[in-house]
Amino acid sequence: MLSFSTNSMVRSSLEDMLESIRQRDEIKTPKDMPPVLPPRPASRARLPSIKRPLPMSSEVDENGGAESSLNCSVNKEGRKEQRGNSFGAKRVKEKEPGDSPYIVASKEKEKDNVGYFIEKKLCVWCCLRNGLWETGQIKSTSGENALVLLSDGSVVTVPRQELLPANPEILDGVDDLVQLSYLNEPSVLHNLQYRYLQDIIYSKAGPVLVAFNPFKDLQIYGNDFINAYRKNLLDSPHVYSVADTAYNAMMTDQVNQSIIISGESGSGKTETAKTATQYLAAVGGGGGGIESKVLQASCILEAFGNARTERNENSSRFGKLTEIHFSESGQICGAKIQTFLLEKSRVVQLAHGERSYHVFYQLCSGASSGLRGRLRLKGASDYNYLNQSGCLEIHNIDDAQKFHNLTEALNTIKICKEDQEHIFEVLAAVLWLGNISFLVMDNQNHIKVAPGEAVTNAATLMGCSEQDLVLALSTRKLQSGEDEVTIRLTLEEAIDARDGLASFMYASLFDWLIEEINLSLSVGKHNPGCSISILDIYGFDSFKKNGFEHLCINYANERLQQHFNRHLFKLEQEDYELDGIDWKKVDFEDNQDSLYLFEKKPNGLISLLDEESNFSKATDLTFATKLKQHLNAKHCFRGGTGGTFSVHHYAGEVVYDTGKFLEKNRDQLHFETIQLLSSCTSRPLQYFASTLLKPSQDPESTLMETGMFGCHKPSVFTKFKGELFKLMQHLESTTPHFIRCIRPNDKQIPGVFEKDLALKQLRCCGILEVARISRNGYPTRMTHHEFTRRYGFLLSEDMSSQDPLYTSIAILQKFGILPEMYQVGYTKLYFRAGQIGTLEDVRKSVLQGTMEVQNSPARQDLHELKDVVVTLQSYVRGEIARKEYTALLKLKNQATCEKFNEQMTAVVQLQSGNIFSFQV
């Protein structure tokens, strides 16, 4: 990147133009010329350069990733660095050119911050020994310490640099954190807590909506609120406001939009996504029923893809991107749903206090007596897959009613009764598979399947014989040369085979449902409109025991965090510098190193996992050892004992257990399992088996040689990484709108605000940094040409021949936009928040006034008078023409008579002459 100092001999064409304008301004009178251009900032002037685009490939090479060259400033010193710059330090803070004009600091305060607060008896925040922030008043200072009177009446001595200024009470509970005079952690936390305890769960941090989970129903949703936000009767922070902004931007700019909802598990992302979808369905509903299908699709996916976890009673255990398409008139014309990495292991294994997917409990509670008989269904407590966690119900949730809602949703999506019956058969078969037990036969732990109703019912529902099911679960066939050898499985191998079959059946059913939903919501081949994508993906996870799925989930959240950083920090500040804007960088926590840890080749975590997965003799312990050998030097990785390792994610450190990592990454099925599914009479199971065999050209040989299916397909993690990169590329093609969801407490109790937990999430989300950039930055920007084209007609004189930059400045100064409210770049004009609204109001009033004049009664009277005048004129012209015609006719007749008389006279004379000659 090239940069030029003020003394450089090289001058840009823009600088030459500006200099010529100043010279002309000195010669000509102000009346003849537009206003003078403001001086350009020379200290950061740079020539525009080509920005590096987002990588189109998931490859990360040995020397770094594709995004490493982005110009960004990263804070590597941690939180202590911020305290080092606190107002309590004995230093004189120089006024920077880029400081926010919103911050009003007195001269006395600049000379002695602490003295000013003592004199004015203002409140400060002081950090106590327990790490908590409390408000108080500084009573006195002694050296580097200060004596502070806390709000509870106690007096403490704290270091001066542990003090931060507090905002006045009048700013308590402001909608937007940008409005705070002092943007420090305790002030931001206090403002959010103040609002949360009043059931105001939505706040803004510049362009980002901060949403706290209330853990209770609030009366701030529904048609009345939707209409209020649609008609701009309400402007307080809300999910509806974000959805409305995205919808208006899509209709105005004809650019695809995205609403990216992120946060930790239990922060309310699923409900937030549903709320945004409801708003768009209400606004874009065209009466065709497609909007109802979109809403009902969410109901189906919630039943089959959500479950109760330790931190969340309705946790999404898969990622979901809902792309809603709109016609040119703004009506919903279709949708498409894309899902990512369903947590299959939850079907067969649960932690204490958790539940499997909701649909199992709904089926057991809400199925009719006839359906229960056909499925041979019992209560949820009778199934091992459901009762192993000791949690069968969720407080205030009626699973029977939820099942009724599910069947209605399936009807709305147009899934026929027969297919619904097949769905429930697969679910019941999965439950009965979990009840199949094994008997150990010898000292080598070989087993046989215990006979009973579980085997009978599972085989009946699957449409296969009991003998075939028993053989598939207890034996394996291996090809040894020309001979085929049958071996009996051990107890552990048999349990893995049973659970693998159940997991595969459920995951395949989930994928089939997605296909059916997308078929019902299909847009068609020709879609002239745009779309709004809503991303609801699993939140960051950190439990007592974290496995393969949690690593995938947290990797996905790392990618989303990078997308957030890229748009709100990197590209934002890079645009300012490239366009020559005077700007002081805002530091932020970058997670690029964590992504390198996962993606770097050949020694990244994903590459090492795939490499180890390809070795048949590799174990989870050998994989953990390999990670230590290659990654221990990385500062965001730490090897553990007993097959564990930890990764320092953007949201904190997480310890992972490598147990079954290789097995889950391979995701292979045995040959006997594939044969069993292919031989079943159940149509869904036959379809699942056929889709599994499609990628292989010669499955029989591969299966018989290895005894496993899936050796040549991409690993689960590699496939997931590819899906994530496609998702990121899709999001990069849209205009993003961010919603950050926060979990206020771990106990899911309404009205409880745990400061430490909330602050940790706010730090990870970068909320403070976003607010600082938004306050000091310029969220609205337009090219000079666009600005002139939109507002040029507001000038009284015609300046079409002038340069767009010249005309833009004339418009700004005519309407009193203060110089500190905007900056002039090489290619664009940059405005602080709310400034463009002034010009929009003027433009709207002028256009509206023009329309009012055109439609006013006076104009109608004018048109009527004009018609009367035209009629009168035509009559007068007719009369004049008739008179002229009469006069002309009279003259013609007169001339004709005279000519006739002359001719007659001549004839008479001629006749008289002839008579005289005859007489002679």
N, C-alpha and C positions, 0 to 999 in steps of 0.2 A: 504494500500500500504506500503510495507516495504522499508526502506532506510537504508543504511549503511554508517557510517562515515569512515574517513581514518584510525581511530584507532581501528576499529572493529576487533575482533578476527576471525570473519567469513569471509572466502575468497571464492569468486565465482570461478568456474572452468575456466572462461575466464581470471581472474586475475592470477590464477596459471599458465595458458598457457603463458600469457604475460611475467611473471617472468622467466619462464624456457627459453623462447626465448631470453630474455636479458642476462641470464647467458651463454647460448650457444654462443651468439654473442661476449661475452668477451673472450671466449676460442678460437674460430675459427677465421681465417683470413677473412677480408671483401671480398676477392676475392671468397672465397668458400661459402659465405652466402649472402642471399638477404639483402636489406637495413634494417636498424634498424627501429623497429616500433616506432611511436611517443608516447610520454607519454599520458596515459589516464587521463581524468579529474576525479579527485577523489571527488570533492566537490558535484557533483550531481549524482554520480554513484548510480544506483538502479537496483534491480533485475527486469527482465521483469515480468509483470503480465497480467492477462486476462482483456482486455478492456470491458467495459460494452456496449452491443449492443443497437441499437435503439429499443425503445419499440415496440412490435408487437401488442399492444392493445391500444385502445383509452382511457383506464381507467386511471384516475389520482386520487390517494387515498388522504386520509385526511392529510397524513404526507408529501406530496410532490409528484412530478412527477417522471417519470422513468428516466429523464435525469438530475435530480438534483444532482446526485453523480458524474457527470463528473467533473474532476478537472479543474477548470477555475478560472481566476482572473478577477474580475469585477470591473470596475471603478464606484464607487457610488458617487464620489464627484463632478461630473460635469466638465465643461470646465475650471473652475478657477484653478483646480489642474494642468493643463498643463501650465498655465501661471506662476504658482508658481515655476516651474522648468525651466523657460526661461533663456536664456543666459545672460540676464541683471542682474540677481541676484548676489550679492556679495558672491560667494562661489567658492571653488576649486572643480571642477568636477573630481573625480577619474576615472581612466580608468578601465572600467569593462571588464572582460575576454570575454564576449559575444558581445561587441560593434562591430558594422559593420566595416570591413576593408575598406569599400568604403569611410567612413567619414574621411577626412584628416584634423586634427586640429593641428595648430601650438602650440608650447610650450608657446609662448607669450600669445596666446589667452586663453590657459588653466589657466594661471596665472591671467589675467585680461581681460575678454571678451570685455568689453566696451572700455577699453584702446586700445586694439588691433584694434578695428573697427575705433576708432578715428584716430589712427596713420596711418592706411592704407586708410582712407577715404572711407570705404566700406559702402554700403547701408544697411539699416535696415528697418524693418517693425515696425511702431508704431501704437498703437490702440488709436484713437481719442475718444473724449467724445461721439460722435454719434454712436460709436461702429464699425465704418469702419476702415479698415487698409489702411495706406498710407506709401509710401516709402520715405525715407529721409536719411540724414547723421547726425550723432551725432557730435555736435560742442563742447559741454562741459558737465560736470556732476557736480552736487552739492548735496551731500548726496544721498538720494534715488530718486532724480529727474535727468532728462537729458534734455538738450536743443537740439532740433532736427530741422534741416533745411529741410523742405519738398520739394518735387519736383516742386511745384508751386511757390517756393520762400518765402513762409511764414515760420515763426519760431514758434514752439510750445514747451511747457514744458510738459513732460509726465513722469510718474513714470518709474523707470528703469525696473521694472518687467513687464511693458506693452510693452517692446521691444522684437523683435524677429529678428534673422539674416535673411537677404535676400540673395538669390542666385545670383551669377554673371550673367551678361547679356548673356554670352555664353551658359547658360543653359536654356534660354527662349525657350519654345516650345518643350522641349524634349518629345519623344514618350512615355516613361515610367516614371511615377512619382518616381520610385525607383532610377532613375539616378540623381535626385536632391540632392545637397549636404545637404540642410536643409529641412527636411520634417515637416514643420509646416503649419497650416491652410492657412495663407495668401499666402505663397509660392505656395502651391498646387493650390489654387484658381486662382492665377495670371497665372500659367502655363496653366491651362485649359481654362481660358478666352483668353489668347494669341492665343491659337490654334483655339478656336471657332470663333474668329473674323476673322480668315483667312480661314474659312470654313473647318477646320480640326476638324471634330466632334468626332473622335475616339481617345482615349488615353488608356494607360494601367496602371494599378496599380498592378504590379506583375502578378498574374494569372487572374486577373479580367479585363474585357474590360469595359471601361467607355464610354458610348455613349450619346451624347447630341442631342436633337431633333433640327434640323436646321430650321424647319418650311418652308422648300422650297426644290425643287429638286436639287440634286447635281450630277454632272457627274462623279460619282465614282463607278458606278455599271454597270453590263452588262457582256457579254461574254468575252470581252477583259480583263476586270479586273479578271473575274473568272479564265481564262487561266493563267494570270500572277501570281495569288496566288497559283494556282495548280502547276505551274512549278517553284515556289519559286523565281520568278523574282521580286516580291514585298514582303516586310516583315513588312510594316508599320501596325499599329493597324487597324483592320477592322473586321466586322462581318464575312467576307469570311475567314479571318485567323482563327477565332475561330472554324468555321464549318470545315475548313480543318484540324485543329488540332484534332478535335473530330473524323473525318473520318479516319485519319491516325492511331490514337490510337486504334480505333475499328479494323482496318485491321491488325495492328501489334500485339496487345495483345489479340484479339478475346474476348473483354469485351464490354458489352453494355455501351453506352455513353449517356449523357444528356446535353442539353444546356438550362440553366435556365435563363430566361429573366425577370427581375423585375424592379420596379420603380413606381413612382407615376403616377396618371392618367394624360395623356397628354405628357408623356415623350418619346413616340415613340416605345413602346414595340411591337405593332402589326406590324408595318413596319419592325422592326428588325427581328421578327419571320419570316415574309415573305421573307426577304433577305436571312436568313439562310436556309430556305427551298429551295429557288431558287438555291443556291449554291449546296446543296446536290443533288437536282434533276439534275443539269447539270453534276456533277461529277459521279453520280451513274446511269445516264440514260443508259438503255440498248437497247433502240429502241422498247421496248414492249408496250410503251404508258402509263405505270403505273406512271411514273414521271409526265406526263402531268395531269393525274387524281389527283395526290397529290396537284399540284398547283391550279387546278380548284376547288378542294374541299375548299381551303382557300377562293376563291372568293365567293362561296356559303355561307359559314359560316359568312363571313364578311357582306354580304347583310342581312342575317337573325339574326345576333347576335351583330352587331355594330350599334352605334347611335352617334349623336352629343350631347355632354354634354357641360357644362359651360366651361370646360378647354380643351376639345379635340373634334375635328370635326369627328374623326373616333374611338371612344372609344369602346373597347371590353366590352360588358355587360355580359360576361360569361367567365369562365375559359376553357382553351383548352390545352390538351396534345396530340401532334401529334407524334406517335411512328412510325418511318420509318424503315422498315426492309430491310436488304441487304443480298444478297446471299454470298457464300464463295468467289466469284470472285469480290465482291464489287458493284454489280449492285442492284438497287432497285427492290425488288420482291413483295412489298406490304406495306401497312400502316394501322394503326388503330388510330382513333380519339376518345378521351374521353373528355367529356365536364362536367363542374361543374356550377351549380346554375345560370341558366339564370334569368335575372332580369325581371320577368313577369310583375311587376307593371308598367314598362315603356310603355307597350301596351296601358294602359288606363289612365295614369296620367303622365304629363310632367311638369317640372319646366319651368319658363319663359326663352326663348332663346334656349331651347333644342329641339331635334327632337326625334321621335320614331325610330323604327328600319328602316334602309335604304330601305328595300325591299318595304315598303308601298309607299314611294315617287317614287321609281323606277317603280313600277307597274302603278301608276297614270300617270306618265309622258311618259313611254315607251310602254305601251300596244297598240297593233294594234287596228284598228277600229272594226274589227270583235270580238276580245277578249273583248274590252270595252263594246260592245253591249251585249255579253253573260253574262258579269259580272255586267251589268248595272252600269258601273263605271263612276265616275265623277272626277273632279280635287281634289288634296290634300286639297285645301282650303275649300272644302265642307264637310269635315268630322271632327266631334268634337274631335275625338281621335288625330287628326293631327294638327288642327288649334288652339288648346287651348294654345299653348306656344308662338304663334306669330312668329315662325320660320319655314319656309317651304322649304327653299333652303340653300345650302352651297356654298359659293363663289368658283368659278372655278370648280365646280363639275356638270357634266351633268348627271342627273338622268336617262334620256332616254337612253343614251349610256350605262350607267351602267346596265340597264335592258336588253339590247341586250347582254352584256357580261355575265349576269346571265343566260340567256337562253342557250347560248353556253356552259357554264360550266355545266348546267344540262344535256345537250346532251352528253358532254364528260363523265359524271359520269354514263351515260346509264339510266337516268330516262326518261321513255317513254313520248310521247306527252300527252297521256291520264292522266298520273299521274301529269304531269306539269299543265294540266288544272285543276285538282283537287286541287293542291297547290294554284293556283290563286283564285279558288272559296272560299277556306277557308279564304284567306287573305281579299277578298272582303266582305265576310260575317262578319268578325271581324270589318271592317270599318263601315258597315251598322248597326251593333249592337250598336256601339257608338253613332249613330244618333237617336236611340230610346229614346223618352222622356216620362215622366210620368206626370199625372194630379192628383193633390191632391183633395180628395173627401170630407174630413171631418176635424173636429178639431183635431182628433187624427193622422192626417198626413197620413192616408191610401190613397193609390193611385190606379189608373188604367192606363193601357198603352195607350198613345195617338196614335190613328190610323194615318197612313201615309205611304209614300213610304219606309221609313226605315224598318218598320215591314214587309212589303210585300217583299222587296228585300232580307232582311236577311233570312226570312223563305224560299223563293225560292232557294237561294244559299245553305242553309243547308239541303234542302230536307224534310221539315216538314210543317205542316199546320200553318197558322197564329194564329189560336186559341190555338194550343198547345204551341207555342212560347209565346203568351200573358200570358197564365196560368202559365207557368214556371217562368216568370219574375215578376208576380204580386201576386201569391198565394203560400201558403204552406199547406201541409197536415200533420196533427199530429194524432197519434194513441192514443186514450184515452180509455183504457180498450178494449172493443169490438167495440167501435165507432171510426169512422174516421172523424176528424174535419178539415175543410178547413178554413184557415184564410187569410185575405188580408194583404199584406206587407205594411210597411211604406215607405216613400220616400227614406230614407237612406238605408233600407233593399233592396229595389228594385234596387237601383243604385249598391249596392254591388253584388246583384245576376247577374245583367247584366254584370258588369265589371269582375266578377269571371268567368262567362261563356266565355267571350272574351279572358281573360288571359289564361284559361285552353286550349282553342282551339289553340291558338298560340304556347304555350309551348309544347303541344302534337305534333303539326306540326313540331316544331324544333327537338324534339326527334326522330320523324319518319325520318326526313331528315338525322340525324346522322346515324341511322340504315342503310339507303339506301346507304349512302356514304361508310360506313365500309364494306358493302356487296360488293360494287364495288372495294374496295381497298384490299379485304381480301387476306391474305398471303397463306392460305391453312393450312392443318393439319401438314404438315412437312416443317419446316423452319430451315435449317441447319445453317443459318448465324446469325448475330448479328443485333442490332438496335441502332438508335440514336433518342432520345426523345427530342422534342422541347416544352418547357412549356411557353405558353403565357397566363398569367392569369391577371385578372383585377388589376389595380394598386390601391395603397392606396388612399382612398377617404376622403375628409374633405370639406364639403360644408356648406352653411349657415344653411341648414336643413338636417340632416342625419337620416335615418330611419333604418328599419330592414335589408334591402339589404346591406346598407353601413356597418353595423356592421358585417355581414357575410363576406363581402369583406375584411375588415380590419383584421378580425380574420385570414383569409387565408393568408394575407400578413405577419401577425405575425408568422405563421407557417413556411413560406418560409424564413423569416429572421432568424429563429432559425436554419433552415437547413444550411443557409449561415454561421452563427456563428459556427455551429458544425463542418463544414468541414474546414473552413479557420482559425478558432481560436482555438477551443477546441481540436479537434483531432490532428491538426498540432502540437500544443505545447505539447499535451499529449504524442505523439509519441517521441518527443525529450527527454522528461523526462524519459519515460519508457525504452528508449534505451541508457540511460546514457550520453546523449549529453549535453555539457556545454551550457546552454541557459538561457537568462534573459527574464522573462515573459513580454509580451506586453498586457497591459490592454485594455479592450474593453467593450462596452455597451451591457450587456446581457438583453434579453427581456423575460427571463423565468418567471418573476413575472407576466407579462401580460398574459402569457399562463395559469398560475395557476389561474388567475382571471376568465378565461373562462372555464377551464376544470376541476377544482378541484371539488370533490364530498364530501359531498352532497350539499355544499353551493357555488358552482361555478355559474357563470352567466348563462351558458347553462342549468345546472340542475335546477336553480331557474325558468328559463323561461319555461322549460318543465313542471315543477311542477305546475306553475300557468296556463299553457295552458290546463291542465287536469281538471281544475275547470270551470264548465259551467258559474258560476256567476262572475268569475274573470274579471277584467277590466284592461286596460292599466295603469291606475293610481294605482290600487292595486299592479300591478307588479312593478312599479317604487318605491312604498313604501317598498316592500319586498327587493328590491335591496339595498335600503338605510340601512335597518335593518341588513342585513347580510354582506354587502361589504364595508360599509363606513370606516371601520378600515384599509382597504387596501390602500396603498399609491398611487396605480395607478388607483384608483376609487374615484369619487366624485359625490355625489348625488346632484341633482339640484331641481328646483322648476317647477311646472306645468307639471309634468310627464317627466322631462328630467334627464339625467345623463351624466357624462363624463368619458372617459377612456383615460389614458395616454399611448398611443401606442409608439412603438419604433420611429415612425415618427412624434410624437407630440400628443397633446391632442385634442380629438374630442368630441363634444357635440352631444348626440343622443336624439331624440324625440321618446318616446315609443308609439306614436300613431299607432294603428293597428299592433303592435308587435305580440299580441296573435293571431289575425286573420291570419296573414301571416305565423306564425309558425305552426298553425294547418293545414292550406291549405286544408280546407274541402269544398266539394260541396254538395248542397242540393239534396235530393232524386228526386225532380221534374226535376232538371237539368240533372241527369243521365238518367232518363226515356226519356227525350226529345232527348238526343243524341242517345240513343239506337233505338229510333223510326225513326230517320232521314234516308232518302234514300241515303244520301251522304256516300260513302264508307269510306272516311277518318274519318268522325265523328263516324261511327259505330265501326271502328277499335279503335279509341281513347277511346270510352266507354267500349269496351271489355277489353282493357288493364287495365283500371281503376278498373274493377270488378274482375280481376283475383286473386288478393291477398285474397279476401274474399270468404270463403266457403259457407256462407249463407247470402248473401248481403241483401236479402229482409227483413229479420227480423231486422237486424241491422239498415237498412235505415228507416224502418217504426217506430221503437221505438224512434230513436233519431232525425229523420228528416234530418240527416247530414250523409255524407259519409266521412270516413277517420279517425274515432275516434280511431281505433286500429292500425293505421300505424304509423311509426316513425315520429316525428316532422321534420319540414324542417331543423332546425338547427342541430338536432342530426344526421339526414341523411347526411347533408353536412359535419359534423365533421368526420363521418365514411369514406366518400369519400376522405377527405383530408388526413386521416391517411393511406389509401391505396395508395394515391399518394405519400406520403412521403416514404412509404416502397418501392415503385417502384423506386423512385429517389435514395434511399439508396443502391439499388442493381446496380447502374450505376456509372460511373466515371463522376463527374459533371464538367461543364464548365460554368462560371458565366458571365453574361452581365448585368451591372447596367445602366439603362437608366435614364437620368437627363433632367428635364424640365428647360430650361434656363430662361424663363419668363412666366408670367401668361396670357399675351395678345396674345400669338401665333404669334409674330412678328419676322421675320428673322433678325439676326444680333444684337439682344438686349440680353445683359447678365446681369441679376439681381444677384448681388453678394450674397445678403442675402438669396435669394431663393435657389441658387445653393449650398451655404455653408450648409444650413439646410439639404438638401438632401444628400450631401456628408457625413455629420455627421451621419445621420440616416443609411446610407449604410455601414458605417465603412470603407470608402475608405482609410483614413489616416492610420488606424490600419493595414489594409491589406498590404499597401505599406511598412510599417515598418517591418512587419513579413517577407515579401518577400525579403526585402533588407538584413535583419539580418539572415534570415532563409536559409533553404536548400531544394529547391523545387524538386530536383532530388535525388532519393534514390534507392538503389539496395541492395539486400542481398549479402553477401560475396560470396555465391555459384554462384548466377546469374552473378555477376561481373566477377568472375574467369572464368566461362564457356564462357562468351561473349568475354573477352579480353585476356584470358590466352595465346592464341596462339601468341600474339604479343611479348612475351618474347622469347629471343633466346634460353635459356636453358629450359629443360623439368622440370617443377615443379608440375607435376600431383600428385606426392606423398606428396606434402606439404599441410599444412592446408590452406583452402580458404582465411582466413583472412591474413595469411602470404603472399600468392601469390598476393592478392589484393594490399597490401602496396608496394610490389615490382613493380607492374605495375604502380602505381601512381607515385612513385619516379623515375622510369625509364623515364617517359614522362614529367617530370617536373611540375606536378600539385602541386602548392604551398600548404604548410600545412594549411594556413588560408582559403584555398578554399574548404576544405572538413573536415569532422569529422568522426571518426570511432565509430560506435555504437556497442552494444552487438551483434546485428543480421544484421545490415545494414551499408552501407557506405552512407553518406549524402554529397551532393555536392551543392555548390552555383550555382546560375543561370549561364548557359552558359559553365560550366566547363566540363560537360560530352561530349560536342561537340568536344573538342580536341581529345579525345580518339575515338569518332565516326569517325572523319575525318581520323585518322590514320588507324583505322580498315577498313574503306571503301577503302582507297588507297591501303592497302595491298591486300584486296580481289579483288579490281579492277585490281591491278598489276598482281595477279595470273591469272585472267581471260584473261588479255591482253597477258600474256606469252602463255597461252593455245591457244589463237586464233591468235598469231602473225605469219607473213610469215616465220620467222626463224624456228618456231615450225613446220610449214607445210613442210618446206624444210627438217627438221630433220626427219619427218615421211616419206617423199619420199626417203631420203637417207637410212633410215632404211629398207624400202621395197627393195631398190636396193641391200643393203648388204645381206638381207635375201635371195633374189633371187640368188646372187652370191654365197653365202654360200651353198645354196641348189645345185647349179650346181657343185661346187667344191666337195661337199660331194658325189654327184652322180658319178662324175668322179673317185674319190677315191674308191667308192664302186664297180664301174665297173672294175677298174684295179685289185682290190683285188679279185673280182669274177673270172676274167680271169686267174689270177695267181693260184687261188685255183683250178679252172677247169683244168689248165695245170698240176698242181701237182697231181690232182686226176687221170687224164688220164695217166700220167706217172706211177703212183702207180698201176693203173689197168693193164697197159702193163707189168710192171715188174712182177706183180702177175701172169698174164697170161703166161708169159715166164717161170716162175718157175713151173707153173702147167704143161706146155707142156714138159719141161725138165724132170719132174718127170714121166710123162706118157711115154716119150721116154725111160727113164731108166727102167721103169717097163716092157715095151714091150721087151726091149733088154734082160732082165733077163729071161723072159718067153721063149724066143726063145732059149736061151742057155740051159735051162733045157730040153727042148724038144729034142734038138740034142743029149744030153747025154743019 
